[in-house]
């Protein structure tokens, strides 16, 4: 669907955005703050100041780098998200299981839009 998409879960997410009539985000965007590189995000809705993150459990399992624990990966993800929020971005997250309920994912994203800009209708 888009060569910047990095996983099947992200591809399914993009299809969900289309199905739910959400604005299409930019995939795989590097975010910077006053300290420099803050993180690469799965999806970015610039106008809505919102980041979307598809969470596959694998990044806290077999994709954890050698010498690190799943707890380390989870803690680093928490710190990364705190930094993104501190930079003024709202964050919406969803998982594989959530993709089975598109309106749930859409409502999370729309709630993030609303938090960022006040009530926004799409």
Protein Blocks (a to p, Z undefined) as FASTA:
>chain_A
ZZkbcbfklmmmmmmmmmnopacddehiadddfklpfbdcfbdcfknopacddddfklmm
mmpcghiafklmmmmmmmmmmmmmmnopacddddfklmmmmmlmmmmmmmmmmmmnopad
ZZ
